Amino acid sequence: MSTDFQQARVSLGARLRELRAEGGLTGRELAGRLAWGQSKVSKLENGKQTPTVADLTAWAEGTGNPGATGELVGRLRGLETQYRSWRRQLAGGYRAVQDAHRAQAQKTRSRRSFDPSLIPGLLQTADYARSVLTRYSTIHTAPRDIEAAVRARMGRQDILMDQTRSFHFLVWEGALRARPCRPAVLSAQLDRIVGRLGPGNVRVGIVPFEADMNLPAGVGFSVHDDSLVITETWHAEMWLDGSEDVALHVRAWEALERNALYGAGAHRALMRAKQTVIPRE
């Protein structure tokens, strides 16, 4: 769990404790009033549990200060804007996550990204996306609405046709060779990327194995209009809009981009990757 997220949750808990004290209630009394276990009150006040909107509404009303609901929910939204656990996001299924990214794509005019382990979602074929989402579903307890999620991911790709927007993808060569799918699916996926190597509003650069790296590959991320960064871990996705966070990721992207191959060089890297797939067909 990120330090910033935990600090924000502790701060929210402190505000909840303040409201309870102002209402003249003990933790036990508030728990009884809300028909909660006392441990829940304690966890919320000490930043050990993330409240829901319903929890915050009940807290404000239970402490006799319903007018504080808006403030509390605003704090929660700010917290969730930065740190979005997969458990929470996937509670509504994989389609909901795709829809959230589509909404952000509609707001973005210039997008830069780096992907070290998988083909970027906006460049994936349906079969590749289906395989990736299916394999992720083995570790996340979420509704298995894979087909709906694949359709949503393919629908997101329409944004690439908008010539008023720019997209610059950096892909680590290892992502071209990783096998989150059958060889035939990967081969078709590589062909899809070859078709994106020409000029236009979509640029694809390949960071090759033999590059004298200015920066280790690290984790994947995307930068939106130089004002928002989206990155992820196994546990959560982070949406970072702090100026220092954005500037850090822009510097990382620029360092990685200096190693990238384009045009004929990128084509050769893709063909090398495809040659490793063909013998296993």
CYANA upper distance limits for C-alpha pairs under 8 A (distance plus 0.5 A):
  1 MET  CA      5 PHE  CA      7.55
  1 MET  CA      6 GLN  CA      7.48
  2 SER  CA      6 GLN  CA      6.86
  2 SER  CA     83 TYR  CA      8.42
  3 THR  CA      7 GLN  CA      6.56
  4 ASP  CA      8 ALA  CA      6.68
  5 PHE  CA      9 ARG  CA      6.71
  5 PHE  CA     79 LEU  CA      6.92
  5 PHE  CA     82 GLN  CA      7.80
  5 PHE  CA     83 TYR  CA      6.98
  6 GLN  CA     10 VAL  CA      6.62
  6 GLN  CA     47 GLY  CA      7.63
  7 GLN  CA     11 SER  CA      6.63
  8 ALA  CA     12 LEU  CA      6.72
  8 ALA  CA     79 LEU  CA      6.87
  9 ARG  CA     13 GLY  CA      6.67
  9 ARG  CA     47 GLY  CA      5.51
  9 ARG  CA     48 LYS  CA      8.33
  9 ARG  CA     50 THR  CA      7.41
  9 ARG  CA     79 LEU  CA      7.73
 10 VAL  CA     14 ALA  CA      6.70
 10 VAL  CA     45 GLU  CA      7.91
 10 VAL  CA     46 ASN  CA      6.45
 10 VAL  CA     47 GLY  CA      4.61
 10 VAL  CA     48 LYS  CA      8.19
 11 SER  CA     15 ARG  CA      6.94
 11 SER  CA     47 GLY  CA      7.97
 12 LEU  CA     16 LEU  CA      6.88
 12 LEU  CA     45 GLU  CA      8.16
 12 LEU  CA     47 GLY  CA      7.73
 12 LEU  CA     72 LEU  CA      8.03
 12 LEU  CA     75 ARG  CA      7.38
 12 LEU  CA     76 LEU  CA      8.21
 13 GLY  CA     17 ARG  CA      6.75
 13 GLY  CA     44 LEU  CA      6.02
 13 GLY  CA     45 GLU  CA      4.40
 13 GLY  CA     46 ASN  CA      5.98
 13 GLY  CA     47 GLY  CA      5.68
 14 ALA  CA     18 GLU  CA      6.71
 14 ALA  CA     45 GLU  CA      6.33
 14 ALA  CA     46 ASN  CA      7.52
 14 ALA  CA     47 GLY  CA      8.45
 15 ARG  CA     19 LEU  CA      6.82
 15 ARG  CA     45 GLU  CA      8.36
 16 LEU  CA     20 ARG  CA      6.82
 16 LEU  CA     44 LEU  CA      8.19
 16 LEU  CA     45 GLU  CA      6.44
 16 LEU  CA     59 TRP  CA      8.12
 17 ARG  CA     21 ALA  CA      6.70
 17 ARG  CA     45 GLU  CA      6.05
 18 GLU  CA     22 GLU  CA      6.61
 19 LEU  CA     23 GLY  CA      6.71
 19 LEU  CA     60 ALA  CA      8.04
 19 LEU  CA     63 THR  CA      6.94
 19 LEU  CA     65 ASN  CA      8.09
 20 ARG  CA     24 GLY  CA      6.99
 20 ARG  CA     25 LEU  CA      6.15
 20 ARG  CA     26 THR  CA      7.74
 20 ARG  CA     27 GLY  CA      8.19
 20 ARG  CA     30 LEU  CA      8.03
 20 ARG  CA     63 THR  CA      6.03
 21 ALA  CA     25 LEU  CA      6.37
 21 ALA  CA     26 THR  CA      7.79
 22 GLU  CA     63 THR  CA      8.27
 23 GLY  CA     63 THR  CA      5.56
 23 GLY  CA     64 GLY  CA      6.71
 23 GLY  CA     65 ASN  CA      8.34
 25 LEU  CA     29 GLU  CA      6.33
 25 LEU  CA     30 LEU  CA      6.61
 25 LEU  CA     63 THR  CA      7.91
 26 THR  CA     30 LEU  CA      6.78
 27 GLY  CA     31 ALA  CA      6.60
 27 GLY  CA     38 GLN  CA      7.06
 27 GLY  CA     41 VAL  CA      6.86
 27 GLY  CA     42 SER  CA      7.70
 28 ARG  CA     32 GLY  CA      6.72
 28 ARG  CA     38 GLN  CA      6.18
 29 GLU  CA     33 ARG  CA      6.70
 30 LEU  CA     34 LEU  CA      6.70
 30 LEU  CA     41 VAL  CA      8.28
 30 LEU  CA     62 GLY  CA      7.35
 30 LEU  CA     63 THR  CA      7.84
 31 ALA  CA     35 ALA  CA      6.29
 31 ALA  CA     36 TRP  CA      5.31
 31 ALA  CA     37 GLY  CA      6.39
 31 ALA  CA     38 GLN  CA      5.76
 31 ALA  CA     40 LYS  CA      8.41
 31 ALA  CA     41 VAL  CA      6.90
 32 GLY  CA     36 TRP  CA      6.82
 32 GLY  CA     37 GLY  CA      8.17
 32 GLY  CA     38 GLN  CA      8.37
 33 ARG  CA     62 GLY  CA      7.22
 34 LEU  CA     58 ALA  CA      7.59
 34 LEU  CA     59 TRP  CA      8.33
 34 LEU  CA     62 GLY  CA      7.19
 36 TRP  CA     40 LYS  CA      7.20
 36 TRP  CA     41 VAL  CA      8.08
 37 GLY  CA     41 VAL  CA      7.67
 38 GLN  CA     42 SER  CA      6.91
 39 SER  CA     43 LYS  CA      6.57
 40 LYS  CA     44 LEU  CA      6.64
 40 LYS  CA     49 GLN  CA      8.45
 41 VAL  CA     45 GLU  CA      6.68
 42 SER  CA     46 ASN  CA      6.62
 43 LYS  CA     47 GLY  CA      6.57
 43 LYS  CA     48 LYS  CA      5.22
 43 LYS  CA     49 GLN  CA      5.93
 44 LEU  CA     48 LYS  CA      6.52
 44 LEU  CA     49 GLN  CA      5.76
 44 LEU  CA     50 THR  CA      7.26
 44 LEU  CA     51 PRO  CA      7.16
 51 PRO  CA     55 ASP  CA      6.19
 51 PRO  CA     56 LEU  CA      7.13
 51 PRO  CA     76 LEU  CA      8.29
 52 THR  CA     56 LEU  CA      6.93
 53 VAL  CA     57 THR  CA      6.65
 53 VAL  CA     73 VAL  CA      6.66
 53 VAL  CA     76 LEU  CA      8.31
 54 ALA  CA     58 ALA  CA      6.62
 55 ASP  CA     59 TRP  CA      6.58
 56 LEU  CA     60 ALA  CA      6.66
 56 LEU  CA     69 THR  CA      6.96
 56 LEU  CA     72 LEU  CA      6.87
 56 LEU  CA     73 VAL  CA      7.26
 57 THR  CA     61 GLU  CA      6.76
 57 THR  CA     66 PRO  CA      7.80
 57 THR  CA     69 THR  CA      5.93
 58 ALA  CA     62 GLY  CA      6.23
 59 TRP  CA     63 THR  CA      6.55
 60 ALA  CA     64 GLY  CA      6.90
 60 ALA  CA     65 ASN  CA      5.54
 60 ALA  CA     66 PRO  CA      5.21
 60 ALA  CA     67 GLY  CA      7.76
 60 ALA  CA     68 ALA  CA      6.35
 60 ALA  CA     69 THR  CA      6.14
 61 GLU  CA     65 ASN  CA      6.09
 61 GLU  CA     66 PRO  CA      5.01
 61 GLU  CA     69 THR  CA      8.47
 62 GLY  CA     66 PRO  CA      8.47
 65 ASN  CA     69 THR  CA      8.39
 68 ALA  CA     72 LEU  CA      6.75
 69 THR  CA     73 VAL  CA      6.58
 70 GLY  CA     74 GLY  CA      6.50
 71 GLU  CA     75 ARG  CA      6.82
 72 LEU  CA     76 LEU  CA      6.83
 73 VAL  CA     77 ARG  CA      6.62
 74 GLY  CA     78 GLY  CA      6.73
 75 ARG  CA     79 LEU  CA      6.76
 76 LEU  CA     80 GLU  CA      6.63
 77 ARG  CA     81 THR  CA      6.44
 78 GLY  CA     82 GLN  CA      7.36
 79 LEU  CA     83 TYR  CA      6.98
 80 GLU  CA     84 ARG  CA      6.10
 81 THR  CA    238 MET  CA      8.21
 81 THR  CA    239 TRP  CA      6.48
 81 THR  CA    240 LEU  CA      8.21
 82 GLN  CA    238 MET  CA      5.74
 82 GLN  CA    239 TRP  CA      5.07
 82 GLN  CA    240 LEU  CA      5.89
 82 GLN  CA    241 ASP  CA      8.18
 83 TYR  CA    236 ALA  CA      7.24
 83 TYR  CA    237 GLU  CA      6.65
 83 TYR  CA    238 MET  CA      5.14
 83 TYR  CA    239 TRP  CA      6.90
 84 ARG  CA     88 ARG  CA      7.46
 84 ARG  CA     89 GLN  CA      7.10
 84 ARG  CA    236 ALA  CA      6.00
 84 ARG  CA    237 GLU  CA      5.64
 84 ARG  CA    238 MET  CA      6.47
 84 ARG  CA    239 TRP  CA      8.21
 85 SER  CA     89 GLN  CA      6.74
 85 SER  CA    235 HIS  CA      6.49
 85 SER  CA    236 ALA  CA      4.47
 85 SER  CA    237 GLU  CA      6.61
 86 TRP  CA     90 LEU  CA      6.13
 86 TRP  CA    140 HIS  CA      8.26
 86 TRP  CA    235 HIS  CA      6.45
 86 TRP  CA    236 ALA  CA      5.49
 86 TRP  CA    237 GLU  CA      7.33
 87 ARG  CA     91 ALA  CA      6.65
 87 ARG  CA    140 HIS  CA      7.78
 87 ARG  CA    141 THR  CA      7.94
 87 ARG  CA    142 ALA  CA      8.15
 87 ARG  CA    235 HIS  CA      8.34
 87 ARG  CA    236 ALA  CA      8.44
 89 GLN  CA     93 GLY  CA      8.10
 89 GLN  CA     96 ALA  CA      7.98
 89 GLN  CA     97 VAL  CA      6.97
 90 LEU  CA     94 TYR  CA      6.29
 90 LEU  CA     96 ALA  CA      7.82
 90 LEU  CA     97 VAL  CA      7.47
 90 LEU  CA    140 HIS  CA      8.48
 90 LEU  CA    141 THR  CA      8.43
 90 LEU  CA    142 ALA  CA      6.00
 90 LEU  CA    143 PRO  CA      7.95
 91 ALA  CA    142 ALA  CA      6.26
 91 ALA  CA    143 PRO  CA      7.69
 92 GLY  CA     96 ALA  CA      6.56
 92 GLY  CA    142 ALA  CA      7.95
 92 GLY  CA    143 PRO  CA      7.51
 93 GLY  CA     97 VAL  CA      7.87
 93 GLY  CA    142 ALA  CA      6.23
 93 GLY  CA    143 PRO  CA      5.31
 93 GLY  CA    144 ARG  CA      7.15
 93 GLY  CA    145 ASP  CA      6.60
 94 TYR  CA     98 GLN  CA      7.13
 94 TYR  CA    142 ALA  CA      8.15
 94 TYR  CA    143 PRO  CA      7.79
 94 TYR  CA    144 ARG  CA      7.76
 94 TYR  CA    145 ASP  CA      6.65
 94 TYR  CA    146 ILE  CA      7.16
 94 TYR  CA    148 ALA  CA      8.35
 94 TYR  CA    149 ALA  CA      5.95
 95 ARG  CA     99 ASP  CA      6.75
 95 ARG  CA    145 ASP  CA      7.25
 95 ARG  CA    146 ILE  CA      8.07
 95 ARG  CA    148 ALA  CA      6.32
 95 ARG  CA    149 ALA  CA      4.65
 95 ARG  CA    150 VAL  CA      8.38
 95 ARG  CA    152 ALA  CA      7.01
 96 ALA  CA    100 ALA  CA      6.83
 96 ALA  CA    149 ALA  CA      8.34
 97 VAL  CA    101 HIS  CA      6.99
 98 GLN  CA    102 ARG  CA      6.69
 98 GLN  CA    149 ALA  CA      6.91
 98 GLN  CA    152 ALA  CA      6.53
 98 GLN  CA    153 ARG  CA      6.51
 98 GLN  CA    156 ARG  CA      8.48
 99 ASP  CA    103 ALA  CA      6.73
 99 ASP  CA    152 ALA  CA      7.37
100 ALA  CA    104 GLN  CA      6.98
101 HIS  CA    105 ALA  CA      6.60
102 ARG  CA    106 GLN  CA      6.85
102 ARG  CA    156 ARG  CA      6.13
103 ALA  CA    107 LYS  CA      7.36
104 GLN  CA    108 THR  CA      6.93
105 ALA  CA    156 ARG  CA      8.40
105 ALA  CA    159 ILE  CA      7.96
106 GLN  CA    159 ILE  CA      8.09
108 THR  CA    165 ARG  CA      8.21
108 THR  CA    224 HIS  CA      6.37
108 THR  CA    225 ASP  CA      6.61
109 ARG  CA    164 THR  CA      7.84
109 ARG  CA    165 ARG  CA      5.26
109 ARG  CA    166 SER  CA      6.90
109 ARG  CA    224 HIS  CA      8.05
109 ARG  CA    225 ASP  CA      6.74
110 SER  CA    165 ARG  CA      6.34
110 SER  CA    166 SER  CA      5.34
110 SER  CA    167 PHE  CA      6.59
110 SER  CA    224 HIS  CA      6.52
110 SER  CA    225 ASP  CA      5.49
110 SER  CA    226 ASP  CA      8.47
111 ARG  CA    166 SER  CA      6.78
111 ARG  CA    167 PHE  CA      5.43
111 ARG  CA    168 HIS  CA      6.83
111 ARG  CA    222 SER  CA      7.38
111 ARG  CA    223 VAL  CA      6.19
111 ARG  CA    224 HIS  CA      5.27
111 ARG  CA    225 ASP  CA      6.71
112 ARG  CA    167 PHE  CA      6.47
112 ARG  CA    168 HIS  CA      5.29
112 ARG  CA    169 PHE  CA      6.46
112 ARG  CA    170 LEU  CA      8.35
112 ARG  CA    222 SER  CA      6.12
112 ARG  CA    223 VAL  CA      5.65
112 ARG  CA    224 HIS  CA      7.22
112 ARG  CA    253 TRP  CA      8.38
113 SER  CA    168 HIS  CA      7.01
113 SER  CA    169 PHE  CA      5.63
113 SER  CA    170 LEU  CA      6.47
113 SER  CA    220 GLY  CA      7.95
113 SER  CA    221 PHE  CA      6.16
113 SER  CA    222 SER  CA      4.50
113 SER  CA    223 VAL  CA      6.56
113 SER  CA    253 TRP  CA      7.86
114 PHE  CA    169 PHE  CA      6.69
114 PHE  CA    170 LEU  CA      5.14
114 PHE  CA    171 VAL  CA      6.31
114 PHE  CA    172 TRP  CA      8.16
114 PHE  CA    220 GLY  CA      5.74
114 PHE  CA    221 PHE  CA      6.08
114 PHE  CA    222 SER  CA      6.91
114 PHE  CA    253 TRP  CA      7.41
115 ASP  CA    119 ILE  CA      7.31
115 ASP  CA    120 PRO  CA      6.88
115 ASP  CA    169 PHE  CA      8.36
115 ASP  CA    170 LEU  CA      6.84
115 ASP  CA    171 VAL  CA      5.45
115 ASP  CA    172 TRP  CA      6.73
115 ASP  CA    175 ALA  CA      7.85
115 ASP  CA    219 VAL  CA      7.92
115 ASP  CA    220 GLY  CA      5.13
115 ASP  CA    221 PHE  CA      7.32
116 PRO  CA    171 VAL  CA      6.52
116 PRO  CA    172 TRP  CA      5.18
116 PRO  CA    173 GLU  CA      8.13
116 PRO  CA    174 GLY  CA      7.23
116 PRO  CA    175 ALA  CA      6.23
116 PRO  CA    217 ALA  CA      6.95
116 PRO  CA    218 GLY  CA      7.83
116 PRO  CA    219 VAL  CA      7.07
116 PRO  CA    220 GLY  CA      6.34
117 SER  CA    172 TRP  CA      7.54
117 SER  CA    174 GLY  CA      6.80
117 SER  CA    175 ALA  CA      4.80
117 SER  CA    178 ALA  CA      7.45
117 SER  CA    220 GLY  CA      8.34
118 LEU  CA    175 ALA  CA      5.21
118 LEU  CA    176 LEU  CA      7.86
118 LEU  CA    178 ALA  CA      7.71
119 ILE  CA    123 LEU  CA      7.23
119 ILE  CA    124 GLN  CA      6.78
119 ILE  CA    171 VAL  CA      7.64
119 ILE  CA    175 ALA  CA      6.59
119 ILE  CA    176 LEU  CA      7.52
120 PRO  CA    124 GLN  CA      6.85
120 PRO  CA    169 PHE  CA      8.25
120 PRO  CA    171 VAL  CA      8.34
121 GLY  CA    129 ALA  CA      7.78
121 GLY  CA    153 ARG  CA      7.53
122 LEU  CA    153 ARG  CA      7.87
122 LEU  CA    154 MET  CA      8.13
122 LEU  CA    156 ARG  CA      7.42
122 LEU  CA    157 GLN  CA      5.78
122 LEU  CA    160 LEU  CA      8.45
123 LEU  CA    157 GLN  CA      7.85
123 LEU  CA    192 ARG  CA      7.96
123 LEU  CA    193 ILE  CA      7.43
124 GLN  CA    128 TYR  CA      6.61
124 GLN  CA    129 ALA  CA      6.45
124 GLN  CA    154 MET  CA      8.41
124 GLN  CA    189 GLN  CA      7.13
124 GLN  CA    192 ARG  CA      8.28
125 THR  CA    129 ALA  CA      6.64
125 THR  CA    154 MET  CA      8.17
125 THR  CA    188 ALA  CA      8.33
125 THR  CA    189 GLN  CA      6.42
125 THR  CA    192 ARG  CA      7.82
126 ALA  CA    130 ARG  CA      6.52
126 ALA  CA    150 VAL  CA      6.79
126 ALA  CA    151 ARG  CA      8.25
126 ALA  CA    154 MET  CA      7.16
127 ASP  CA    131 SER  CA      6.76
127 ASP  CA    185 VAL  CA      6.83
128 TYR  CA    132 VAL  CA      6.74
128 TYR  CA    180 PRO  CA      8.29
128 TYR  CA    181 CYS  CA      6.86
128 TYR  CA    185 VAL  CA      6.58
128 TYR  CA    186 LEU  CA      7.39
128 TYR  CA    189 GLN  CA      7.30
129 ALA  CA    133 LEU  CA      6.58
129 ALA  CA    150 VAL  CA      6.73
129 ALA  CA    153 ARG  CA      8.32
130 ARG  CA    134 THR  CA      6.50
130 ARG  CA    146 ILE  CA      7.24
130 ARG  CA    147 GLU  CA      7.72
130 ARG  CA    150 VAL  CA      6.43
131 SER  CA    135 ARG  CA      6.71
131 SER  CA    180 PRO  CA      7.01
131 SER  CA    181 CYS  CA      6.00
132 VAL  CA    136 TYR  CA      6.79
132 VAL  CA    180 PRO  CA      6.37
132 VAL  CA    181 CYS  CA      7.57
133 LEU  CA    137 SER  CA      6.63
133 LEU  CA    146 ILE  CA      7.11
134 THR  CA    138 THR  CA      7.46
134 THR  CA    146 ILE  CA      7.18
135 ARG  CA    139 ILE  CA      8.34
135 ARG  CA    180 PRO  CA      8.03
136 TYR  CA    140 HIS  CA      7.18
137 SER  CA    141 THR  CA      7.59
137 SER  CA    142 ALA  CA      7.66
137 SER  CA    144 ARG  CA      7.50
145 ASP  CA    149 ALA  CA      6.79
146 ILE  CA    150 VAL  CA      6.62
147 GLU  CA    151 ARG  CA      6.74
148 ALA  CA    152 ALA  CA      6.71
149 ALA  CA    153 ARG  CA      6.60
150 VAL  CA    154 MET  CA      6.67
151 ARG  CA    155 GLY  CA      6.59
152 ALA  CA    156 ARG  CA      6.77
153 ARG  CA    157 GLN  CA      7.38
154 MET  CA    158 ASP  CA      8.14
157 GLN  CA    161 MET  CA      8.44
158 ASP  CA    162 ASP  CA      8.20
160 LEU  CA    165 ARG  CA      8.12
160 LEU  CA    167 PHE  CA      8.08
160 LEU  CA    201 ASN  CA      8.30
160 LEU  CA    202 VAL  CA      7.55
163 GLN  CA    200 GLY  CA      8.44
163 GLN  CA    201 ASN  CA      6.43
164 THR  CA    201 ASN  CA      8.34
165 ARG  CA    201 ASN  CA      7.16
166 SER  CA    201 ASN  CA      5.33
166 SER  CA    202 VAL  CA      6.58
167 PHE  CA    201 ASN  CA      6.66
167 PHE  CA    202 VAL  CA      5.26
167 PHE  CA    203 ARG  CA      6.68
168 HIS  CA    202 VAL  CA      6.45
168 HIS  CA    203 ARG  CA      5.20
168 HIS  CA    204 VAL  CA      6.49
168 HIS  CA    205 GLY  CA      8.18
169 PHE  CA    202 VAL  CA      8.28
169 PHE  CA    203 ARG  CA      6.60
169 PHE  CA    204 VAL  CA      5.29
169 PHE  CA    205 GLY  CA      6.62
170 LEU  CA    204 VAL  CA      6.49
170 LEU  CA    205 GLY  CA      5.29
170 LEU  CA    206 ILE  CA      6.31
170 LEU  CA    207 VAL  CA      7.29
170 LEU  CA    256 LEU  CA      8.49
170 LEU  CA    257 GLU  CA      7.41
170 LEU  CA    260 ALA  CA      7.68
171 VAL  CA    175 ALA  CA      7.21
171 VAL  CA    176 LEU  CA      8.39
171 VAL  CA    204 VAL  CA      8.00
171 VAL  CA    205 GLY  CA      6.80
171 VAL  CA    206 ILE  CA      5.48
171 VAL  CA    207 VAL  CA      6.47
172 TRP  CA    176 LEU  CA      7.85
172 TRP  CA    206 ILE  CA      6.38
172 TRP  CA    207 VAL  CA      5.23
172 TRP  CA    208 PRO  CA      6.88
172 TRP  CA    209 PHE  CA      8.25
172 TRP  CA    217 ALA  CA      8.00
173 GLU  CA    177 ARG  CA      7.46
173 GLU  CA    206 ILE  CA      6.66
173 GLU  CA    207 VAL  CA      6.26
173 GLU  CA    208 PRO  CA      5.55
173 GLU  CA    209 PHE  CA      6.61
173 GLU  CA    269 ALA  CA      7.79
173 GLU  CA    273 ALA  CA      8.43
174 GLY  CA    178 ALA  CA      6.59
174 GLY  CA    209 PHE  CA      7.93
176 LEU  CA    190 LEU  CA      7.62
176 LEU  CA    270 LEU  CA      7.60
176 LEU  CA    273 ALA  CA      6.58
177 ARG  CA    273 ALA  CA      6.17
177 ARG  CA    274 LYS  CA      8.38
177 ARG  CA    276 THR  CA      8.03
177 ARG  CA    277 VAL  CA      8.38
179 ARG  CA    183 PRO  CA      7.79
179 ARG  CA    186 LEU  CA      7.72
181 CYS  CA    185 VAL  CA      6.72
181 CYS  CA    186 LEU  CA      6.89
182 ARG  CA    186 LEU  CA      6.89
183 PRO  CA    187 SER  CA      6.59
183 PRO  CA    277 VAL  CA      6.21
183 PRO  CA    278 ILE  CA      7.96
183 PRO  CA    280 ARG  CA      7.29
183 PRO  CA    281 GLU  CA      6.70
184 ALA  CA    188 ALA  CA      6.84
184 ALA  CA    277 VAL  CA      8.29
184 ALA  CA    281 GLU  CA      6.99
185 VAL  CA    189 GLN  CA      6.66
186 LEU  CA    190 LEU  CA      6.70
186 LEU  CA    277 VAL  CA      8.02
187 SER  CA    191 ASP  CA      6.94
187 SER  CA    274 LYS  CA      6.60
187 SER  CA    277 VAL  CA      7.06
187 SER  CA    278 ILE  CA      8.02
188 ALA  CA    192 ARG  CA      6.87
189 GLN  CA    193 ILE  CA      7.13
190 LEU  CA    194 VAL  CA      6.86
190 LEU  CA    270 LEU  CA      7.12
190 LEU  CA    274 LYS  CA      7.44
191 ASP  CA    195 GLY  CA      6.99
192 ARG  CA    196 ARG  CA      7.45
193 ILE  CA    197 LEU  CA      7.34
193 ILE  CA    204 VAL  CA      8.43
194 VAL  CA    267 HIS  CA      7.02
194 VAL  CA    270 LEU  CA      7.74
196 ARG  CA    202 VAL  CA      7.60
196 ARG  CA    203 ARG  CA      7.71
196 ARG  CA    204 VAL  CA      7.31
197 LEU  CA    203 ARG  CA      7.15
197 LEU  CA    204 VAL  CA      6.48
197 LEU  CA    262 TYR  CA      7.75
197 LEU  CA    263 GLY  CA      6.47
197 LEU  CA    266 ALA  CA      8.12
197 LEU  CA    267 HIS  CA      8.04
198 GLY  CA    203 ARG  CA      8.07
198 GLY  CA    263 GLY  CA      7.43
199 PRO  CA    203 ARG  CA      7.55
204 VAL  CA    262 TYR  CA      7.42
205 GLY  CA    257 GLU  CA      8.12
205 GLY  CA    260 ALA  CA      5.73
205 GLY  CA    261 LEU  CA      5.83
205 GLY  CA    262 TYR  CA      5.67
205 GLY  CA    266 ALA  CA      7.03
206 ILE  CA    260 ALA  CA      5.63
206 ILE  CA    261 LEU  CA      5.59
206 ILE  CA    262 TYR  CA      7.27
206 ILE  CA    266 ALA  CA      6.07
206 ILE  CA    269 ALA  CA      7.80
207 VAL  CA    211 ALA  CA      7.47
207 VAL  CA    256 LEU  CA      7.95
207 VAL  CA    257 GLU  CA      8.06
207 VAL  CA    259 ASN  CA      6.27
207 VAL  CA    260 ALA  CA      4.90
207 VAL  CA    261 LEU  CA      6.71
208 PRO  CA    259 ASN  CA      8.08
208 PRO  CA    260 ALA  CA      7.51
208 PRO  CA    261 LEU  CA      7.81
208 PRO  CA    269 ALA  CA      7.53
211 ALA  CA    259 ASN  CA      6.48
212 ASP  CA    259 ASN  CA      7.74
213 MET  CA    256 LEU  CA      7.81
213 MET  CA    259 ASN  CA      7.09
214 ASN  CA    255 ALA  CA      6.26
214 ASN  CA    256 LEU  CA      7.01
214 ASN  CA    258 ARG  CA      8.18
214 ASN  CA    259 ASN  CA      7.89
215 LEU  CA    252 ALA  CA      7.79
215 LEU  CA    255 ALA  CA      6.79
215 LEU  CA    256 LEU  CA      6.78
217 ALA  CA    256 LEU  CA      8.05
219 VAL  CA    231 THR  CA      8.21
219 VAL  CA    232 GLU  CA      8.40
220 GLY  CA    231 THR  CA      6.74
220 GLY  CA    232 GLU  CA      7.93
221 PHE  CA    229 VAL  CA      7.28
221 PHE  CA    230 ILE  CA      6.10
221 PHE  CA    231 THR  CA      4.93
221 PHE  CA    232 GLU  CA      7.90
221 PHE  CA    249 HIS  CA      8.41
222 SER  CA    229 VAL  CA      6.10
222 SER  CA    230 ILE  CA      5.84
222 SER  CA    231 THR  CA      7.17
223 VAL  CA    227 SER  CA      7.81
223 VAL  CA    228 LEU  CA      6.30
223 VAL  CA    229 VAL  CA      5.10
223 VAL  CA    230 ILE  CA      7.22
223 VAL  CA    246 VAL  CA      7.92
223 VAL  CA    249 HIS  CA      7.91
223 VAL  CA    250 VAL  CA      7.67
224 HIS  CA    228 LEU  CA      5.62
224 HIS  CA    229 VAL  CA      6.75
226 ASP  CA    246 VAL  CA      7.07
226 ASP  CA    247 ALA  CA      8.33
226 ASP  CA    250 VAL  CA      7.92
227 SER  CA    241 ASP  CA      6.40
227 SER  CA    242 GLY  CA      8.38
227 SER  CA    243 SER  CA      7.72
227 SER  CA    246 VAL  CA      6.84
228 LEU  CA    239 TRP  CA      7.31
228 LEU  CA    240 LEU  CA      6.17
228 LEU  CA    241 ASP  CA      5.07
228 LEU  CA    242 GLY  CA      8.25
228 LEU  CA    246 VAL  CA      6.76
229 VAL  CA    238 MET  CA      8.36
229 VAL  CA    239 TRP  CA      6.24
229 VAL  CA    240 LEU  CA      5.55
229 VAL  CA    241 ASP  CA      6.91
229 VAL  CA    245 ASP  CA      8.15
229 VAL  CA    246 VAL  CA      6.46
229 VAL  CA    249 HIS  CA      7.86
230 ILE  CA    237 GLU  CA      7.60
230 ILE  CA    238 MET  CA      6.16
230 ILE  CA    239 TRP  CA      5.15
230 ILE  CA    240 LEU  CA      6.87
231 THR  CA    237 GLU  CA      6.34
231 THR  CA    238 MET  CA      5.84
231 THR  CA    239 TRP  CA      7.28
232 GLU  CA    236 ALA  CA      6.20
232 GLU  CA    237 GLU  CA      4.57
232 GLU  CA    238 MET  CA      6.18
233 THR  CA    237 GLU  CA      6.77
240 LEU  CA    245 ASP  CA      6.99
240 LEU  CA    246 VAL  CA      7.53
241 ASP  CA    245 ASP  CA      7.40
241 ASP  CA    246 VAL  CA      6.94
242 GLY  CA    246 VAL  CA      6.73
243 SER  CA    247 ALA  CA      6.55
244 GLU  CA    248 LEU  CA      6.60
245 ASP  CA    249 HIS  CA      6.96
246 VAL  CA    250 VAL  CA      6.67
247 ALA  CA    251 ARG  CA      6.72
248 LEU  CA    252 ALA  CA      6.81
249 HIS  CA    253 TRP  CA      6.53
250 VAL  CA    254 GLU  CA      6.64
251 ARG  CA    255 ALA  CA      6.69
252 ALA  CA    256 LEU  CA      6.77
253 TRP  CA    257 GLU  CA      6.48
254 GLU  CA    258 ARG  CA      6.94
255 ALA  CA    259 ASN  CA      8.02
256 LEU  CA    260 ALA  CA      7.50
261 LEU  CA    265 GLY  CA      5.74
261 LEU  CA    266 ALA  CA      5.45
262 TYR  CA    266 ALA  CA      5.18
262 TYR  CA    267 HIS  CA      8.08
263 GLY  CA    267 HIS  CA      6.68
264 ALA  CA    268 ARG  CA      6.71
265 GLY  CA    269 ALA  CA      6.94
266 ALA  CA    270 LEU  CA      6.78
267 HIS  CA    271 MET  CA      6.68
268 ARG  CA    272 ARG  CA      6.63
269 ALA  CA    273 ALA  CA      6.82
270 LEU  CA    274 LYS  CA      6.64
271 MET  CA    275 GLN  CA      6.65
272 ARG  CA    276 THR  CA      7.32
273 ALA  CA    277 VAL  CA      7.39
274 LYS  CA    278 ILE  CA      6.84
275 GLN  CA    279 PRO  CA      7.66
276 THR  CA    280 ARG  CA      8.29
277 VAL  CA    281 GLU  CA      7.39
